[in-house]
Amino acid sequence: MKPTIIFRHPDGLGEIIADPENGCLWVSRPAHSEAEVQVTIGPRGLRSVAIELLKMADVLDGGAQ
């Protein structure tokens, strides 16, 4: 499975790329090459991140469930 963009900011302010074959996520802001991070992450870590992102979305959305 090749790396896939899982999120791209609509104004081009950054993107998140998943590379499941190598167990990596990249977070970058294309206009700023120094603002790129690669994180090694497995299934358990991905689930933890997903849970925290859902909580954050609920807070940003005014606590909607």
Protein Blocks (a to p, Z undefined) as FASTA:
>chain_A
ZZddfbdcfklpaccdddfknopacdddfklmklcccddddfklmmmmmmmmmmmmmmmn
oopZZ
